[in-house]
Amino acid sequence: MRLAIFAASLLAFAATPALTDEDAIVLKNAPGVKQVMENCAACHSVDYIQANSPFLDHGKWEATVKKMIASYGAPIEAKDATTIIDYLTANYGG
């Protein structure tokens, strides 16, 4: 019984979001941000964009977006993919 209570408590604790003093990442407001939010943020945090920005240029952002489509099945239309790549390169290109 104690083990069940402990397990339930641990599960409840793990499901509670951590409270931190960190500010939420807000992407730069520029042409293409809407497509990024609609497509990229639908599957993962936009924190990845800022974290990877020092390392990715146009070619690497393009490869990343193509990988998300081909490998992970991201339902991004071709016109949106181009807009997303251009936005990421212009605003977060290393």
ABEGO torsion letter per residue (X at the ends): XAAAAAAAAAAAAAABBBBBABBBBBBBBBBGAAAAAAAAAAABBAAAAAAAAAABBAAAAAAAAAAAAAAAGBBBBAAAAAAAAAAAAAAABX
